[in-house]
Amino acid sequence: MTELQKKIGASVLVVLALGLLVRMVYRSMGHEATPNDTRTLMDSETGELFECPIEKLKPYPMLNAKTGKDTMYRTEVCYWGEDCRKAGGTHVIMNELLGKEGPTYCPVCGHVVRFLNPRPPDYRPGGD
């Protein structure tokens, strides 16, 4: 082996070791080991929630097999109000997806909900 090949091999090993370390720290902090492979959808008429595998997602609105209507949309989750926290989050369909003007408000606590809605800084899963 040449000196250059040894350096490249050592560099690859260091990068792999750092990647493994980052993954272990990430998992130890309570994050899931694998990415979520489903999305929560809500029927805009009935409010019923459904889990849909990512590979089966289509443009919104999607067909609700129970009702035969195109009323299914992805949701964002609100954890800001006390009642939302106690319920494990409140699922909300964004106004933009429904073609409505203006900001989207949580129907339970009234907090403004955004795409990729953040959790409150003091939120702890299973707490409250």
PEDACOR-V839091 format. One record per residue. N is the residue number from 1. RES is the residue in one letter. D_CENTER is the distance of its C-alpha to the mean C-alpha in Angstrom with 1 decimal. Layout:
N/RES/D_CENTER
N/RES/D_CENTER
//
This chain:
1/M/47.2
2/T/47.6
3/E/46.5
4/L/43.8
5/Q/42.4
6/K/42.3
7/K/40.4
8/I/37.8
9/G/37.4
10/A/37.1
11/S/34.5
12/V/32.4
13/L/32.6
14/V/31.7
15/V/28.5
16/L/27.5
17/A/28.3
18/L/26.3
19/G/23.2
20/L/23.8
21/L/24.2
22/V/21.0
23/R/19.1
24/M/21.1
25/V/20.5
26/Y/16.7
27/R/16.9
28/S/19.5
29/M/17.3
30/G/15.2
31/H/12.4
32/E/11.8
33/A/14.5
34/T/12.7
35/P/9.5
36/N/7.6
37/D/9.8
38/T/9.0
39/R/7.4
40/T/8.6
41/L/11.6
42/M/14.2
43/D/17.8
44/S/19.0
45/E/22.4
46/T/22.0
47/G/18.6
48/E/18.1
49/L/14.6
50/F/14.2
51/E/12.1
52/C/12.6
53/P/12.9
54/I/11.7
55/E/15.4
56/K/16.4
57/L/14.4
58/K/17.1
59/P/17.6
60/Y/17.0
61/P/18.5
62/M/18.4
63/L/21.2
64/N/21.0
65/A/23.3
66/K/24.5
67/T/25.8
68/G/26.4
69/K/24.9
70/D/22.4
71/T/20.3
72/M/16.8
73/Y/13.9
74/R/10.1
75/T/9.0
76/E/7.6
77/V/8.3
78/C/11.4
79/Y/12.8
80/W/15.8
81/G/18.6
82/E/20.4
83/D/20.0
84/C/16.2
85/R/16.1
86/K/18.7
87/A/16.8
88/G/13.7
89/G/12.0
90/T/13.0
91/H/11.2
92/V/12.6
93/I/13.4
94/M/14.0
95/N/17.8
96/E/17.6
97/L/16.4
98/L/19.2
99/G/21.7
100/K/22.4
101/E/23.7
102/G/22.6
103/P/19.7
104/T/17.3
105/Y/18.1
106/C/16.7
107/P/19.3
108/V/19.6
109/C/20.0
110/G/20.5
111/H/18.2
112/V/17.2
113/V/13.5
114/R/12.3
115/F/9.9
116/L/7.1
117/N/8.8
118/P/9.9
119/R/11.1
120/P/14.9
121/P/16.7
122/D/18.4
123/Y/15.5
124/R/15.9
125/P/14.2
126/G/17.0
127/G/19.2
128/D/20.8
//
